[in-house]
Amino acid sequence: MAARTGKEFLDRLSRSRPTVHIQGETLTGSVQDHPAFRNVVRSYAELYDLQHAPEHKDVLTYPSPTTGEPVATSFLTPRTPEDLARRRGAFKIWADHSMGMLGRTGDYLNSSLMALASAADWFGQADPAFGENIRRYYEKVREEDLLCTHTLVPPQANRAVAGTGQGGGRLAARIVREDDNGVVVRGARMLATIAPFADEMLVFPSTVLRGTPEDKPYSYAFAVPNDAKGLRYIAREPLDHDRPRHDHPLGSRFEESDAVVVFDDVHVPYERCFVLGDPELCNGFYAQTSSVVHMAHQVVTRTTAKTEYILGLVSLLTEAIGIEQFQHVQQDVAEVITTLETLRAFLRAAEADAEVNEYGVLTPAFAPLNAARNLYPRLYQRFPEILRKLGASGLMATPTEADVTGPAAADIEAYLQSATLSGADRVKLFRLVWDTCISAFSGRQALYEYYFFGDPVRMAGAYVRSYDREPYKVRVRAFLDRA
């Protein structure tokens, strides 16, 4: 099976039977038809259809190394600068389609699996079988074009206690026993975006583990089908309120569900395990394999597309109500432009300084991508603020589509027109601004971007510890000693 179409994605989903708890209801099938998921599921299907569109298929797919059939470019192992550029081009097409609002599209974890499989020998340090497992799993996901999500963080009943110690060690997902065929996992993880409609769940390391016997049960990396026996999802309240796209233009298309993952004695076969009982390998999982670099390459491409969307939206807003001549407005627009060009520079630098890693993979330079992933969570918070300030009280008066076409149509046309737009078109634009900066959907987007790679404070600490500042200290010392 090669790169999927949207119909093939939906057909497979219709055969899947994940257990999903949502708003007091338990779903065991037909996720794609539930009001909380059906619109975003169809947005994902559109992405798969783009792989077969004549104008995009040569960028979004490449010939499989094993079958020659077209597979997604996000699985491509980059060996040349052209490969890196092609991967970025594929990321960008998908990100543009959702204005960067879909944060868990398949290319994110496909990039991770590509890097992990390339580093199969690293996994083989503990057991050669683990290296073979990750390589075979990557090929399975590539050839079947599966949609993966992942879950990383243990439950946080008490933030003063390590994740492995929550509830006396009984809350976090852990290995409770082994048998001849695999391991059994019990406990919970947070937080799995798109879990209800993904094909596969990747259960990967996250928090730093100590090399103690107590941490061994929490030291693992494995994958399970989304509807594995004993696997349950507790989905949050949906933000797609089943309203017309006019009224919720983003939420009605791109509302990705987030879910707590419960493992009720889930059996994981050994062939689906990549790390078991090795805290040191878990701690090096992302950095030692270059996985985090290739994931960041996809993320910075997506956030570039998202920032382009924000710039376009801000520009339409200032044009519509005739405010761009004011200097304080220009200052806000300039801030968005600066953020966009900063992201573009990070991407360009990462690709220009790419080097082949020890596994033969041409890997973008991590320094600019790491700067971007530390900076963007804060920069994005300004965008809703800017939109709210520029839209002002006009964002409080956003009638629905039913009003625009109903008895109030003439009043809307007369009193809600703008400098450049009719009343109906102004309302349509302001509904989009509203859904980007005020709605529940927009609030979730801001929170999501802020914590995308983890707690920004902890990330900053790790960033400082990992950055080599010694050459700059030497230079300053030399200046102090200069005669």
C-alpha positions in Angstrom: 0.0 0.0 0.0 1.4 3.4 -1.0 0.6 7.0 -0.1 -3.0 7.0 1.0 -5.9 9.0 -0.4 -8.4 10.7 1.9 -10.9 7.9 1.2 -8.4 5.3 2.2 -7.6 7.1 5.4 -11.3 7.3 6.2 -11.9 3.7 5.3 -9.2 2.4 7.6 -10.6 4.7 10.4 -14.1 3.2 9.9 -12.6 -0.3 10.7 -10.8 0.9 13.8 -12.4 0.5 17.2 -10.6 2.8 19.7 -12.3 3.2 23.1 -12.9 7.0 23.5 -14.7 8.6 26.4 -16.0 12.0 25.6 -18.7 14.1 27.4 -20.1 11.1 29.2 -20.3 8.9 26.1 -18.1 5.9 25.3 -17.3 5.4 21.6 -16.1 2.1 20.4 -16.3 2.8 16.7 -17.4 5.3 14.0 -15.1 8.0 15.4 -15.1 9.6 12.0 -18.9 10.3 12.2 -19.0 11.7 15.7 -19.7 15.5 15.8 -16.5 16.1 17.9 -14.2 14.5 15.2 -15.9 14.4 11.8 -14.8 17.8 10.6 -11.1 17.6 11.6 -11.0 14.0 10.3 -12.1 15.3 6.9 -9.5 18.0 7.1 -6.9 15.3 7.6 -8.4 13.4 4.7 -7.8 16.4 2.5 -4.1 16.3 3.4 -3.9 12.8 2.1 -5.7 13.7 -1.0 -3.1 16.4 -1.7 -0.5 13.6 -2.0 -2.3 12.7 -5.3 -3.0 16.2 -6.6 -1.1 16.7 -9.9 0.3 20.0 -8.6 1.7 18.5 -5.4 2.3 14.8 -5.7 5.9 15.2 -6.9 6.7 17.2 -3.8 4.6 15.3 -1.3 5.7 11.8 -2.4 8.8 9.9 -3.5 9.4 6.3 -4.7 9.5 3.8 -1.8 13.0 2.2 -1.4 11.3 -1.2 -1.1 8.4 -1.2 -3.6 9.0 1.8 -5.9 5.4 3.0 -5.1 4.9 6.6 -4.1 5.2 7.1 -0.3 5.1 10.4 1.8 8.1 12.6 1.5 8.2 13.0 5.3 9.6 9.5 5.4 12.5 10.4 3.0 15.9 9.9 4.6 17.8 13.1 3.6 21.2 12.5 2.1 21.6 15.8 0.1 20.6 19.4 0.5 18.0 18.8 -2.2 16.4 16.2 0.0 16.2 18.6 2.9 14.6 21.2 0.7 12.1 18.7 -0.6 11.1 17.6 2.9 10.6 21.3 3.9 8.6 21.8 0.7 6.3 18.9 1.6 5.9 20.1 5.2 5.0 23.6 3.9 2.2 22.3 1.5 0.5 20.5 4.4 1.0 23.4 6.8 -0.4 26.0 4.3 -3.5 23.9 3.9 -4.4 24.3 7.6 -2.8 27.8 8.0 -0.5 26.0 10.4 -3.3 25.3 12.8 -3.0 21.5 12.7 -0.1 20.6 15.0 -0.1 16.8 14.8 -0.2 16.1 11.1 1.5 12.8 10.1 4.7 14.5 8.9 5.7 15.4 12.4 6.1 11.9 13.8 7.0 10.5 10.4 10.1 12.7 10.7 10.9 11.3 14.1 10.5 7.7 12.9 12.8 8.3 10.0 15.6 9.5 12.3 15.0 6.8 14.8 15.1 4.0 12.2 18.3 5.5 10.7 19.8 5.2 14.2 18.8 1.6 14.5 22.3 0.6 15.7 21.9 3.0 18.6 18.8 1.0 19.8 20.8 -2.2 19.2 23.2 -1.3 22.0 20.8 -2.9 24.5 19.6 -5.7 22.2 20.0 -6.0 18.4 16.4 -6.9 18.2 15.4 -3.4 19.3 17.3 -2.0 16.3 15.5 -4.3 14.0 12.2 -3.5 15.6 12.4 0.3 15.0 13.6 -0.2 11.5 10.7 -2.6 10.6 8.2 -0.4 12.4 9.3 2.7 10.4 9.0 0.7 7.2 5.5 -0.4 8.2 4.3 3.1 8.9 5.9 4.4 5.7 4.4 1.7 3.4 1.0 1.8 5.0 1.0 5.6 5.3 -0.2 5.4 8.9 -1.1 8.4 11.0 0.7 8.3 14.3 0.4 10.3 17.5 2.4 10.0 20.7 2.0 10.4 24.4 4.8 11.6 26.6 3.9 13.2 30.0 3.0 11.3 33.2 -0.1 12.5 35.2 0.7 15.4 37.5 -1.2 14.9 40.7 1.6 16.6 42.6 4.0 18.8 40.8 6.5 18.6 43.6 7.0 14.9 42.9 8.8 13.4 40.0 6.5 11.9 37.3 7.5 8.3 38.2 6.5 9.0 41.8 3.0 10.3 41.2 0.5 8.6 43.5 3.3 6.5 45.0 4.3 5.3 41.5 0.8 4.0 40.6 -0.3 6.7 38.2 2.3 6.9 35.5 2.2 4.3 32.8 4.7 1.6 33.7 5.6 -2.0 32.9 4.0 -4.3 35.4 5.1 -7.6 34.1 6.8 -9.4 31.2 5.9 -12.7 29.5 7.4 -14.7 26.6 5.7 -12.5 24.1 6.1 -9.0 25.4 5.3 -6.6 28.3 2.1 -5.4 30.0 1.6 -1.7 30.7 -0.6 -0.2 33.3 -1.2 3.5 34.3 -1.7 6.7 32.3 0.0 9.3 30.1 -0.9 12.8 29.1 -1.4 14.2 26.6 -2.2 12.7 23.2 -3.4 15.0 20.5 -5.5 13.4 17.7 -5.5 10.2 19.6 -9.2 9.3 18.9 -8.6 9.2 15.1 -4.9 8.2 14.8 -3.9 4.8 13.5 -1.0 4.2 15.9 0.0 5.4 19.4 3.8 5.9 20.0 4.6 5.8 23.7 8.0 7.5 23.9 10.2 8.8 26.7 9.8 12.3 27.9 10.9 13.3 31.4 14.5 12.7 32.4 14.9 9.4 34.2 17.4 8.5 36.9 19.4 5.3 36.5 17.9 3.6 39.5 16.0 0.2 39.7 12.9 2.2 40.6 12.9 3.9 37.2 13.3 0.8 35.1 9.5 0.1 34.8 9.1 3.6 33.4 11.9 3.3 30.9 10.6 2.2 27.6 9.6 3.2 24.1 7.0 1.2 22.1 4.1 1.5 19.7 0.6 0.1 19.9 -2.4 0.2 17.5 -4.9 2.9 18.4 -7.5 0.3 19.3 -5.3 -2.1 21.3 -7.2 -4.0 24.0 -7.1 -2.2 27.3 -6.2 1.2 25.7 -8.6 4.0 26.5 -8.8 7.7 25.7 -10.4 10.4 27.8 -11.0 13.2 25.3 -11.4 16.8 26.5 -14.5 18.9 25.6 -14.6 19.5 21.9 -14.2 23.0 20.6 -15.9 22.3 17.3 -19.5 23.3 18.2 -20.9 21.9 15.0 -21.5 25.4 13.7 -21.3 26.6 10.1 -17.8 27.3 8.8 -18.7 30.9 8.4 -19.2 31.2 12.2 -16.3 29.1 13.3 -14.0 29.1 10.2 -11.0 27.5 12.1 -12.7 25.5 14.8 -15.0 23.8 12.3 -12.1 22.6 10.3 -9.0 22.1 12.5 -10.1 21.3 16.1 -7.6 18.6 17.0 -8.8 16.6 20.1 -6.5 16.1 23.0 -6.8 13.1 25.3 -5.5 11.4 28.4 -4.3 7.9 27.6 -5.2 5.1 30.0 -3.3 1.8 29.8 -5.4 -0.9 31.4 -3.0 -3.8 31.3 -2.2 -3.3 27.6 -0.1 -6.1 26.2 2.8 -4.9 23.9 4.5 -7.6 21.8 8.3 -7.5 21.9 8.4 -6.7 18.2 6.8 -3.4 18.9 9.3 -2.5 21.7 12.3 -0.2 20.9 13.7 0.4 24.5 12.9 -1.6 27.6 14.2 -1.0 31.1 17.1 1.3 30.1 16.9 4.8 31.6 20.1 5.9 29.9 18.8 5.1 26.4 15.5 6.8 27.2 17.3 10.0 28.2 19.2 10.0 25.0 16.3 9.0 22.8 15.8 12.2 20.9 19.2 13.9 21.0 21.4 10.9 20.3 19.3 9.8 17.3 18.8 13.4 15.8 15.1 12.7 16.1 14.4 16.1 17.8 16.2 17.9 15.0 14.1 16.5 12.3 10.9 17.0 14.3 12.0 20.7 14.9 12.6 21.1 11.1 8.9 20.2 10.5 7.7 22.3 13.4 9.5 25.5 12.4 8.2 25.0 8.8 4.7 24.8 10.2 5.1 27.8 12.5 6.4 29.8 9.5 3.2 28.9 7.6 1.2 29.9 10.7 2.9 33.2 10.9 2.4 33.9 7.2 -1.3 33.3 7.9 -1.3 35.8 10.8 0.4 38.4 8.7 -2.1 38.0 5.9 -5.0 38.2 8.4 -3.6 41.3 10.2 -3.0 43.0 6.8 -6.6 42.3 5.7 -7.9 43.6 9.0 -6.0 46.9 8.9 -6.9 47.4 5.3 -10.6 46.7 5.8 -11.0 49.3 8.6 -8.5 51.8 7.3 -6.0 51.9 10.2 -2.7 51.0 8.7 -1.6 54.7 8.3 -1.2 54.9 12.1 2.3 54.4 13.4 1.3 52.3 16.4 -0.6 49.9 14.0 2.5 49.8 11.8 4.6 48.9 14.8 2.3 45.9 15.5 2.4 44.8 11.8 6.2 45.1 11.8 6.3 42.8 14.8 4.6 40.1 12.9 6.8 40.6 9.9 9.9 40.4 12.0 8.8 37.2 13.6 8.1 35.7 10.1 11.5 36.7 8.8 13.2 35.4 11.9 11.6 32.0 11.4 12.6 32.0 7.7 16.2 32.8 8.7 16.3 30.0 11.3 15.1 27.5 8.6 17.6 28.8 6.1 20.5 28.6 8.5 19.5 25.1 9.7 19.5 23.8 6.2 22.6 25.7 5.1 24.7 24.4 8.0 23.3 20.8 7.8 25.8 18.0 8.4 25.8 14.3 8.0 25.3 12.6 11.4 27.0 9.4 12.5 24.2 7.4 10.9 24.7 8.9 7.4 21.6 11.2 7.6 22.0 14.8 6.4 20.7 16.6 9.5 19.8 20.3 9.8 21.9 22.4 12.2 20.1 22.2 15.6 21.3 25.6 17.0 18.9 27.7 14.8 16.0 25.3 15.2 16.6 25.1 18.9 16.5 28.9 19.1 13.2 28.9 17.2 11.6 26.3 19.4 12.6 28.3 22.5 11.5 31.6 21.0 8.2 30.9 19.2 6.1 29.8 22.2 6.5 33.3 23.5 6.3 35.2 20.2 3.0 33.5 19.2 1.3 34.8 22.4 1.5 38.3 20.9 -0.4 37.5 17.8 -3.9 37.1 19.4 -3.1 40.2 21.5 -2.3 42.2 18.4 -5.5 41.0 16.6 -7.6 41.8 19.6 -6.2 45.3 19.8 -6.6 46.1 16.1 -10.1 44.5 15.9 -11.1 46.2 19.1 -14.8 46.4 19.8 -15.6 45.3 16.3 -14.8 41.8 17.4 -17.7 42.0 19.8 -20.2 42.6 17.0 -19.8 39.5 14.8 -23.2 38.2 13.7 -23.7 34.7 12.5 -24.2 33.4 9.0 -27.9 33.1 9.8 -28.0 36.8 10.7 -26.2 37.8 7.5 -28.7 35.9 5.3 -31.7 36.5 7.6 -34.0 39.4 8.6 -31.1 41.5 9.7 -29.3 41.3 6.4 -30.1 44.9 5.3 -29.0 46.3 8.7 -25.8 44.3 8.5 -25.1 45.6 5.0 -25.7 49.2 6.0 -24.1 49.4 9.5 -21.4 46.7 9.5 -19.7 47.6 6.2 -16.0 48.7 6.3 -13.8 51.0 4.3 -13.2 48.3 1.7 -15.7 45.5 2.4 -19.5 45.0 2.3 -21.3 44.3 5.5 -21.4 40.6 4.8 -17.7 40.4 3.8 -16.6 42.4 6.8 -18.5 40.0 9.2 -16.9 37.0 7.5 -13.5 38.5 7.9 -14.1 39.4 11.5 -15.4 35.9 12.3 -12.0 34.6 11.2 -10.2 37.2 13.3 -12.4 36.2 16.2 -11.7 32.5 15.8 -8.0 33.3 15.7 -7.8 35.5 18.8 -10.8 35.2 21.1 -12.7 31.9 20.7 -12.1 28.8 22.7 -10.3 27.4 19.7 -7.9 30.3 19.6 -7.2 29.9 23.4 -6.3 26.2 22.9 -4.0 27.2 20.0 -2.1 29.7 22.2 -1.7 27.2 25.0 -0.7 24.5 22.6 2.0 26.6 21.0 3.3 27.7 24.4 3.8 24.1 25.7 4.5 22.5 22.3 8.0 21.2 23.2 7.4 21.2 27.0 7.5 23.7 29.8 9.3 26.8 28.4 11.0 27.4 31.7 12.5 23.9 31.8 13.3 24.2 28.1 15.2 27.5 28.8 17.2 25.7 31.5 18.1 22.9 29.2 19.0 25.4 26.5 21.4 27.3 28.7 23.0 24.1 30.0 23.5 22.7 26.5 24.8 25.9 24.9 28.6 26.2 24.6 29.4 29.6 26.0 33.1 29.0 26.8 34.4 30.6 23.6 32.7 33.9 24.5 33.9 33.8 28.1 37.4 33.3 26.8 37.1 36.3 24.6 35.9 38.5 27.4 38.6 37.3 29.7 41.2 38.1 27.0 39.8 41.6 26.7 40.0 42.1 30.5 43.7 41.0 30.3 44.5 43.2 27.3 47.3 45.6 28.1 
